[in-house]
Amino acid sequence: MRFVLVALTLNHFIYLYFEYFIDGVMSNPSEAGQAPGYGMVYSLLLFPFQLFLELVLIVALLYQTLIVRQWKGSIWYWSPFY
């Protein structure tokens, strides 16, 4: 269970990192022209893999909680979901 929660949290942090990275590029006038390129690379190459990983991890989380009934995890692992 801890692995699934940590992997979900890291996956969300990766998504937020790219969001802030592209926002940072857009706010810089000298690099604003490169932002659409970064957005296209992310949306075509990284986002489909990240979405697939998110769906697999959600299924694993549901499997752990509903079928295996193993939801024991420290509050630090559950805290990003509150």
PDB file as gemmi writes it, atoms N, CA and C in Angstrom:
CRYST1    1.000    1.000    1.000  90.00  90.00  90.00 P 1                      
ATOM      1  N   MET A   1       0.825  -1.192   0.000  1.00  0.00           N  
ATOM      2  CA  MET A   1       0.000   0.000   0.000  1.00  0.00           C  
ATOM      3  C   MET A   1       0.868   1.253   0.000  1.00  0.00           C  
ATOM      4  N   ARG A   2       1.956   1.212   0.763  1.00  0.00           N  
ATOM      5  CA  ARG A   2       2.812   2.404   0.819  1.00  0.00           C  
ATOM      6  C   ARG A   2       3.393   2.724  -0.548  1.00  0.00           C  
ATOM      7  N   PHE A   3       3.781   1.678  -1.278  1.00  0.00           N  
ATOM      8  CA  PHE A   3       4.353   1.905  -2.604  1.00  0.00           C  
ATOM      9  C   PHE A   3       3.341   2.588  -3.523  1.00  0.00           C  
ATOM     10  N   VAL A   4       2.105   2.129  -3.493  1.00  0.00           N  
ATOM     11  CA  VAL A   4       1.071   2.710  -4.353  1.00  0.00           C  
ATOM     12  C   VAL A   4       0.832   4.170  -3.987  1.00  0.00           C  
ATOM     13  N   LEU A   5       0.758   4.467  -2.704  1.00  0.00           N  
ATOM     14  CA  LEU A   5       0.528   5.852  -2.281  1.00  0.00           C  
ATOM     15  C   LEU A   5       1.701   6.759  -2.641  1.00  0.00           C  
ATOM     16  N   VAL A   6       2.916   6.265  -2.451  1.00  0.00           N  
ATOM     17  CA  VAL A   6       4.100   7.067  -2.800  1.00  0.00           C  
ATOM     18  C   VAL A   6       4.165   7.278  -4.310  1.00  0.00           C  
ATOM     19  N   ALA A   7       3.870   6.239  -5.089  1.00  0.00           N  
ATOM     20  CA  ALA A   7       3.907   6.376  -6.545  1.00  0.00           C  
ATOM     21  C   ALA A   7       2.839   7.349  -7.036  1.00  0.00           C  
ATOM     22  N   LEU A   8       1.653   7.313  -6.453  1.00  0.00           N  
ATOM     23  CA  LEU A   8       0.615   8.282  -6.825  1.00  0.00           C  
ATOM     24  C   LEU A   8       1.042   9.708  -6.491  1.00  0.00           C  
ATOM     25  N   THR A   9       1.633   9.886  -5.333  1.00  0.00           N  
ATOM     26  CA  THR A   9       2.091  11.218  -4.936  1.00  0.00           C  
ATOM     27  C   THR A   9       3.186  11.722  -5.871  1.00  0.00           C  
ATOM     28  N   LEU A  10       4.143  10.872  -6.201  1.00  0.00           N  
ATOM     29  CA  LEU A  10       5.211  11.282  -7.119  1.00  0.00           C  
ATOM     30  C   LEU A  10       4.661  11.593  -8.508  1.00  0.00           C  
ATOM     31  N   ASN A  11       3.699  10.820  -8.952  1.00  0.00           N  
ATOM     32  CA  ASN A  11       3.088  11.079 -10.254  1.00  0.00           C  
ATOM     33  C   ASN A  11       2.404  12.444 -10.272  1.00  0.00           C  
ATOM     34  N   HIS A  12       1.734  12.791  -9.183  1.00  0.00           N  
ATOM     35  CA  HIS A  12       1.098  14.108  -9.107  1.00  0.00           C  
ATOM     36  C   HIS A  12       2.142  15.221  -9.052  1.00  0.00           C  
ATOM     37  N   PHE A  13       3.252  14.995  -8.348  1.00  0.00           N  
ATOM     38  CA  PHE A  13       4.308  16.004  -8.297  1.00  0.00           C  
ATOM     39  C   PHE A  13       4.943  16.220  -9.668  1.00  0.00           C  
ATOM     40  N   ILE A  14       5.093  15.166 -10.449  1.00  0.00           N  
ATOM     41  CA  ILE A  14       5.640  15.311 -11.797  1.00  0.00           C  
ATOM     42  C   ILE A  14       4.707  16.164 -12.650  1.00  0.00           C  
ATOM     43  N   TYR A  15       3.407  15.908 -12.549  1.00  0.00           N  
ATOM     44  CA  TYR A  15       2.423  16.703 -13.293  1.00  0.00           C  
ATOM     45  C   TYR A  15       2.508  18.175 -12.890  1.00  0.00           C  
ATOM     46  N   LEU A  16       2.558  18.439 -11.586  1.00  0.00           N  
ATOM     47  CA  LEU A  16       2.641  19.825 -11.112  1.00  0.00           C  
ATOM     48  C   LEU A  16       3.950  20.486 -11.528  1.00  0.00           C  
ATOM     49  N   TYR A  17       5.055  19.719 -11.543  1.00  0.00           N  
ATOM     50  CA  TYR A  17       6.337  20.275 -11.961  1.00  0.00           C  
ATOM     51  C   TYR A  17       6.257  20.770 -13.405  1.00  0.00           C  
ATOM     52  N   PHE A  18       5.711  19.952 -14.303  1.00  0.00           N  
ATOM     53  CA  PHE A  18       5.618  20.382 -15.697  1.00  0.00           C  
ATOM     54  C   PHE A  18       4.674  21.561 -15.862  1.00  0.00           C  
ATOM     55  N   GLU A  19       3.617  21.604 -15.071  1.00  0.00           N  
ATOM     56  CA  GLU A  19       2.705  22.749 -15.135  1.00  0.00           C  
ATOM     57  C   GLU A  19       3.427  24.034 -14.741  1.00  0.00           C  
ATOM     58  N   TYR A  20       4.168  24.001 -13.643  1.00  0.00           N  
ATOM     59  CA  TYR A  20       4.893  25.197 -13.206  1.00  0.00           C  
ATOM     60  C   TYR A  20       6.059  25.525 -14.132  1.00  0.00           C  
ATOM     61  N   PHE A  21       6.680  24.512 -14.721  1.00  0.00           N  
ATOM     62  CA  PHE A  21       7.768  24.754 -15.660  1.00  0.00           C  
ATOM     63  C   PHE A  21       7.256  25.502 -16.886  1.00  0.00           C  
ATOM     64  N   ILE A  22       6.150  25.051 -17.447  1.00  0.00           N  
ATOM     65  CA  ILE A  22       5.602  25.706 -18.635  1.00  0.00           C  
ATOM     66  C   ILE A  22       5.092  27.102 -18.291  1.00  0.00           C  
ATOM     67  N   ASP A  23       4.506  27.272 -17.108  1.00  0.00           N  
ATOM     68  CA  ASP A  23       4.099  28.618 -16.678  1.00  0.00           C  
ATOM     69  C   ASP A  23       5.303  29.532 -16.532  1.00  0.00           C  
ATOM     70  N   GLY A  24       6.401  29.012 -16.016  1.00  0.00           N  
ATOM     71  CA  GLY A  24       7.616  29.806 -15.874  1.00  0.00           C  
ATOM     72  C   GLY A  24       8.197  30.206 -17.213  1.00  0.00           C  
ATOM     73  N   VAL A  25       8.156  29.298 -18.169  1.00  0.00           N  
ATOM     74  CA  VAL A  25       8.651  29.617 -19.507  1.00  0.00           C  
ATOM     75  C   VAL A  25       7.761  30.673 -20.158  1.00  0.00           C  
ATOM     76  N   MET A  26       6.460  30.571 -19.956  1.00  0.00           N  
ATOM     77  CA  MET A  26       5.551  31.548 -20.564  1.00  0.00           C  
ATOM     78  C   MET A  26       5.692  32.929 -19.940  1.00  0.00           C  
ATOM     79  N   SER A  27       6.056  32.994 -18.668  1.00  0.00           N  
ATOM     80  CA  SER A  27       6.170  34.300 -18.020  1.00  0.00           C  
ATOM     81  C   SER A  27       7.469  35.015 -18.379  1.00  0.00           C  
ATOM     82  N   ASN A  28       8.437  34.301 -18.894  1.00  0.00           N  
ATOM     83  CA  ASN A  28       9.696  34.906 -19.312  1.00  0.00           C  
ATOM     84  C   ASN A  28       9.551  35.341 -20.778  1.00  0.00           C  
ATOM     85  N   PRO A  29       9.625  36.640 -21.056  1.00  0.00           N  
ATOM     86  CA  PRO A  29       9.388  37.106 -22.430  1.00  0.00           C  
ATOM     87  C   PRO A  29      10.381  36.554 -23.452  1.00  0.00           C  
ATOM     88  N   SER A  30      11.611  36.313 -23.052  1.00  0.00           N  
ATOM     89  CA  SER A  30      12.594  35.835 -24.020  1.00  0.00           C  
ATOM     90  C   SER A  30      12.409  34.359 -24.360  1.00  0.00           C  
ATOM     91  N   GLU A  31      11.738  33.596 -23.506  1.00  0.00           N  
ATOM     92  CA  GLU A  31      11.539  32.166 -23.758  1.00  0.00           C  
ATOM     93  C   GLU A  31      10.086  31.814 -24.046  1.00  0.00           C  
ATOM     94  N   ALA A  32       9.210  32.801 -24.131  1.00  0.00           N  
ATOM     95  CA  ALA A  32       7.781  32.530 -24.294  1.00  0.00           C  
ATOM     96  C   ALA A  32       7.479  31.810 -25.607  1.00  0.00           C  
ATOM     97  N   GLY A  33       8.299  31.993 -26.608  1.00  0.00           N  
ATOM     98  CA  GLY A  33       8.071  31.323 -27.888  1.00  0.00           C  
ATOM     99  C   GLY A  33       8.318  29.830 -27.834  1.00  0.00           C  
ATOM    100  N   GLN A  34       9.068  29.370 -26.839  1.00  0.00           N  
ATOM    101  CA  GLN A  34       9.364  27.942 -26.727  1.00  0.00           C  
ATOM    102  C   GLN A  34       8.301  27.183 -25.945  1.00  0.00           C  
ATOM    103  N   ALA A  35       7.416  27.871 -25.265  1.00  0.00           N  
ATOM    104  CA  ALA A  35       6.407  27.215 -24.426  1.00  0.00           C  
ATOM    105  C   ALA A  35       5.488  26.289 -25.220  1.00  0.00           C  
ATOM    106  N   PRO A  36       5.003  26.674 -26.412  1.00  0.00           N  
ATOM    107  CA  PRO A  36       4.162  25.726 -27.150  1.00  0.00           C  
ATOM    108  C   PRO A  36       4.902  24.439 -27.515  1.00  0.00           C  
ATOM    109  N   GLY A  37       6.186  24.549 -27.786  1.00  0.00           N  
ATOM    110  CA  GLY A  37       6.974  23.348 -28.087  1.00  0.00           C  
ATOM    111  C   GLY A  37       7.076  22.425 -26.891  1.00  0.00           C  
ATOM    112  N   TYR A  38       7.328  23.000 -25.723  1.00  0.00           N  
ATOM    113  CA  TYR A  38       7.378  22.186 -24.503  1.00  0.00           C  
ATOM    114  C   TYR A  38       6.017  21.561 -24.211  1.00  0.00           C  
ATOM    115  N   GLY A  39       4.966  22.335 -24.432  1.00  0.00           N  
ATOM    116  CA  GLY A  39       3.622  21.809 -24.210  1.00  0.00           C  
ATOM    117  C   GLY A  39       3.288  20.667 -25.152  1.00  0.00           C  
ATOM    118  N   MET A  40       3.701  20.768 -26.406  1.00  0.00           N  
ATOM    119  CA  MET A  40       3.454  19.692 -27.368  1.00  0.00           C  
ATOM    120  C   MET A  40       4.236  18.436 -27.008  1.00  0.00           C  
ATOM    121  N   VAL A  41       5.483  18.607 -26.614  1.00  0.00           N  
ATOM    122  CA  VAL A  41       6.288  17.444 -26.223  1.00  0.00           C  
ATOM    123  C   VAL A  41       5.669  16.762 -25.015  1.00  0.00           C  
ATOM    124  N   TYR A  42       5.253  17.554 -24.045  1.00  0.00           N  
ATOM    125  CA  TYR A  42       4.640  16.965 -22.850  1.00  0.00           C  
ATOM    126  C   TYR A  42       3.331  16.270 -23.189  1.00  0.00           C  
ATOM    127  N   SER A  43       2.483  16.930 -23.984  1.00  0.00           N  
ATOM    128  CA  SER A  43       1.163  16.352 -24.262  1.00  0.00           C  
ATOM    129  C   SER A  43       1.238  15.130 -25.168  1.00  0.00           C  
ATOM    130  N   LEU A  44       2.218  15.061 -26.041  1.00  0.00           N  
ATOM    131  CA  LEU A  44       2.308  13.923 -26.955  1.00  0.00           C  
ATOM    132  C   LEU A  44       3.147  12.772 -26.413  1.00  0.00           C  
ATOM    133  N   LEU A  45       4.179  13.065 -25.643  1.00  0.00           N  
ATOM    134  CA  LEU A  45       5.082  12.008 -25.189  1.00  0.00           C  
ATOM    135  C   LEU A  45       4.892  11.617 -23.732  1.00  0.00           C  
ATOM    136  N   LEU A  46       4.807  12.582 -22.856  1.00  0.00           N  
ATOM    137  CA  LEU A  46       4.801  12.267 -21.428  1.00  0.00           C  
ATOM    138  C   LEU A  46       3.408  12.077 -20.845  1.00  0.00           C  
ATOM    139  N   PHE A  47       2.450  12.894 -21.250  1.00  0.00           N  
ATOM    140  CA  PHE A  47       1.126  12.824 -20.636  1.00  0.00           C  
ATOM    141  C   PHE A  47       0.419  11.484 -20.853  1.00  0.00           C  
ATOM    142  N   PRO A  48       0.462  10.871 -22.047  1.00  0.00           N  
ATOM    143  CA  PRO A  48      -0.201   9.563 -22.181  1.00  0.00           C  
ATOM    144  C   PRO A  48       0.393   8.504 -21.248  1.00  0.00           C  
ATOM    145  N   PHE A  49       1.711   8.480 -21.115  1.00  0.00           N  
ATOM    146  CA  PHE A  49       2.341   7.540 -20.189  1.00  0.00           C  
ATOM    147  C   PHE A  49       1.947   7.847 -18.750  1.00  0.00           C  
ATOM    148  N   GLN A  50       1.928   9.116 -18.408  1.00  0.00           N  
ATOM    149  CA  GLN A  50       1.576   9.512 -17.047  1.00  0.00           C  
ATOM    150  C   GLN A  50       0.114   9.196 -16.741  1.00  0.00           C  
ATOM    151  N   LEU A  51      -0.768   9.391 -17.695  1.00  0.00           N  
ATOM    152  CA  LEU A  51      -2.180   9.061 -17.507  1.00  0.00           C  
ATOM    153  C   LEU A  51      -2.373   7.555 -17.344  1.00  0.00           C  
ATOM    154  N   PHE A  52      -1.677   6.760 -18.156  1.00  0.00           N  
ATOM    155  CA  PHE A  52      -1.749   5.309 -18.023  1.00  0.00           C  
ATOM    156  C   PHE A  52      -1.242   4.868 -16.656  1.00  0.00           C  
ATOM    157  N   LEU A  53      -0.131   5.442 -16.216  1.00  0.00           N  
ATOM    158  CA  LEU A  53       0.411   5.110 -14.900  1.00  0.00           C  
ATOM    159  C   LEU A  53      -0.565   5.497 -13.795  1.00  0.00           C  
ATOM    160  N   GLU A  54      -1.216   6.633 -13.933  1.00  0.00           N  
ATOM    161  CA  GLU A  54      -2.198   7.076 -12.938  1.00  0.00           C  
ATOM    162  C   GLU A  54      -3.370   6.095 -12.851  1.00  0.00           C  
ATOM    163  N   LEU A  55      -3.869   5.652 -13.998  1.00  0.00           N  
ATOM    164  CA  LEU A  55      -4.977   4.699 -13.999  1.00  0.00           C  
ATOM    165  C   LEU A  55      -4.572   3.362 -13.393  1.00  0.00           C  
ATOM    166  N   VAL A  56      -3.370   2.896 -13.706  1.00  0.00           N  
ATOM    167  CA  VAL A  56      -2.882   1.640 -13.126  1.00  0.00           C  
ATOM    168  C   VAL A  56      -2.741   1.776 -11.615  1.00  0.00           C  
ATOM    169  N   LEU A  57      -2.228   2.893 -11.155  1.00  0.00           N  
ATOM    170  CA  LEU A  57      -2.057   3.086  -9.716  1.00  0.00           C  
ATOM    171  C   LEU A  57      -3.398   3.232  -8.998  1.00  0.00           C  
ATOM    172  N   ILE A  58      -4.377   3.842  -9.629  1.00  0.00           N  
ATOM    173  CA  ILE A  58      -5.704   3.936  -9.005  1.00  0.00           C  
ATOM    174  C   ILE A  58      -6.343   2.556  -8.910  1.00  0.00           C  
ATOM    175  N   VAL A  59      -6.194   1.741  -9.953  1.00  0.00           N  
ATOM    176  CA  VAL A  59      -6.702   0.365  -9.893  1.00  0.00           C  
ATOM    177  C   VAL A  59      -5.978  -0.411  -8.800  1.00  0.00           C  
ATOM    178  N   ALA A  60      -4.663  -0.227  -8.679  1.00  0.00           N  
ATOM    179  CA  ALA A  60      -3.907  -0.904  -7.617  1.00  0.00           C  
ATOM    180  C   ALA A  60      -4.354  -0.430  -6.241  1.00  0.00           C  
ATOM    181  N   LEU A  61      -4.642   0.856  -6.106  1.00  0.00           N  
ATOM    182  CA  LEU A  61      -5.125   1.380  -4.828  1.00  0.00           C  
ATOM    183  C   LEU A  61      -6.485   0.783  -4.473  1.00  0.00           C  
ATOM    184  N   LEU A  62      -7.380   0.712  -5.452  1.00  0.00           N  
ATOM    185  CA  LEU A  62      -8.688   0.103  -5.206  1.00  0.00           C  
ATOM    186  C   LEU A  62      -8.556  -1.385  -4.887  1.00  0.00           C  
ATOM    187  N   TYR A  63      -7.658  -2.066  -5.575  1.00  0.00           N  
ATOM    188  CA  TYR A  63      -7.427  -3.484  -5.300  1.00  0.00           C  
ATOM    189  C   TYR A  63      -6.926  -3.682  -3.872  1.00  0.00           C  
ATOM    190  N   GLN A  64      -5.976  -2.842  -3.473  1.00  0.00           N  
ATOM    191  CA  GLN A  64      -5.418  -2.969  -2.122  1.00  0.00           C  
ATOM    192  C   GLN A  64      -6.464  -2.687  -1.049  1.00  0.00           C  
ATOM    193  N   THR A  65      -7.298  -1.693  -1.266  1.00  0.00           N  
ATOM    194  CA  THR A  65      -8.252  -1.313  -0.219  1.00  0.00           C  
ATOM    195  C   THR A  65      -9.503  -2.172  -0.211  1.00  0.00           C  
ATOM    196  N   LEU A  66     -10.003  -2.579  -1.376  1.00  0.00           N  
ATOM    197  CA  LEU A  66     -11.279  -3.283  -1.428  1.00  0.00           C  
ATOM    198  C   LEU A  66     -11.149  -4.806  -1.442  1.00  0.00           C  
ATOM    199  N   ILE A  67     -10.128  -5.341  -2.082  1.00  0.00           N  
ATOM    200  CA  ILE A  67     -10.008  -6.792  -2.211  1.00  0.00           C  
ATOM    201  C   ILE A  67      -9.040  -7.358  -1.182  1.00  0.00           C  
ATOM    202  N   VAL A  68      -7.847  -6.801  -1.111  1.00  0.00           N  
ATOM    203  CA  VAL A  68      -6.852  -7.292  -0.154  1.00  0.00           C  
ATOM    204  C   VAL A  68      -7.150  -6.767   1.243  1.00  0.00           C  
ATOM    205  N   ARG A  69      -7.845  -5.646   1.320  1.00  0.00           N  
ATOM    206  CA  ARG A  69      -8.179  -4.965   2.576  1.00  0.00           C  
ATOM    207  C   ARG A  69      -6.923  -4.617   3.374  1.00  0.00           C  
ATOM    208  N   GLN A  70      -5.965  -4.091   2.657  1.00  0.00           N  
ATOM    209  CA  GLN A  70      -4.726  -3.656   3.296  1.00  0.00           C  
ATOM    210  C   GLN A  70      -4.588  -2.159   3.047  1.00  0.00           C  
ATOM    211  N   TRP A  71      -5.115  -1.380   3.949  1.00  0.00           N  
ATOM    212  CA  TRP A  71      -5.019   0.073   3.806  1.00  0.00           C  
ATOM    213  C   TRP A  71      -4.178   0.679   4.903  1.00  0.00           C  
ATOM    214  N   LYS A  72      -3.311  -0.127   5.468  1.00  0.00           N  
ATOM    215  CA  LYS A  72      -2.446   0.380   6.529  1.00  0.00           C  
ATOM    216  C   LYS A  72      -1.293   1.158   5.905  1.00  0.00           C  
ATOM    217  N   GLY A  73      -1.288   2.408   6.180  1.00  0.00           N  
ATOM    218  CA  GLY A  73      -0.221   3.269   5.727  1.00  0.00           C  
ATOM    219  C   GLY A  73      -0.088   4.425   6.696  1.00  0.00           C  
ATOM    220  N   SER A  74       1.092   4.914   6.836  1.00  0.00           N  
ATOM    221  CA  SER A  74       1.327   6.031   7.740  1.00  0.00           C  
ATOM    222  C   SER A  74       0.546   7.253   7.260  1.00  0.00           C  
ATOM    223  N   ILE A  75       0.289   8.162   8.165  1.00  0.00           N  
ATOM    224  CA  ILE A  75      -0.424   9.392   7.802  1.00  0.00           C  
ATOM    225  C   ILE A  75       0.354  10.194   6.762  1.00  0.00           C  
ATOM    226  N   TRP A  76       1.676  10.043   6.739  1.00  0.00           N  
ATOM    227  CA  TRP A  76       2.486  10.770   5.761  1.00  0.00           C  
ATOM    228  C   TRP A  76       2.202  10.283   4.347  1.00  0.00           C  
ATOM    229  N   TYR A  77       1.844   9.015   4.194  1.00  0.00           N  
ATOM    230  CA  TYR A  77       1.528   8.500   2.867  1.00  0.00           C  
ATOM    231  C   TYR A  77       0.122   8.894   2.425  1.00  0.00           C  
ATOM    232  N   TRP A  78      -0.803   9.004   3.373  1.00  0.00           N  
ATOM    233  CA  TRP A  78      -2.179   9.356   3.039  1.00  0.00           C  
ATOM    234  C   TRP A  78      -2.395  10.868   2.978  1.00  0.00           C  
ATOM    235  N   SER A  79      -1.521  11.658   3.560  1.00  0.00           N  
ATOM    236  CA  SER A  79      -1.751  13.101   3.684  1.00  0.00           C  
ATOM    237  C   SER A  79      -1.954  13.829   2.352  1.00  0.00           C  
ATOM    238  N   PRO A  80      -1.303  13.460   1.244  1.00  0.00           N  
ATOM    239  CA  PRO A  80      -1.589  14.192   0.000  1.00  0.00           C  
ATOM    240  C   PRO A  80      -3.005  13.992  -0.518  1.00  0.00           C  
ATOM    241  N   PHE A  81      -3.720  13.007  -0.011  1.00  0.00           N  
ATOM    242  CA  PHE A  81      -5.055  12.718  -0.517  1.00  0.00           C  
ATOM    243  C   PHE A  81      -6.147  13.309   0.348  1.00  0.00           C  
ATOM    244  N   TYR A  82      -5.792  14.064   1.386  1.00  0.00           N  
ATOM    245  CA  TYR A  82      -6.793  14.709   2.237  1.00  0.00           C  
ATOM    246  C   TYR A  82      -7.065  16.102   1.770  1.00  0.00           C  
TER     247      TYR A  82                                                      
END                                                                             
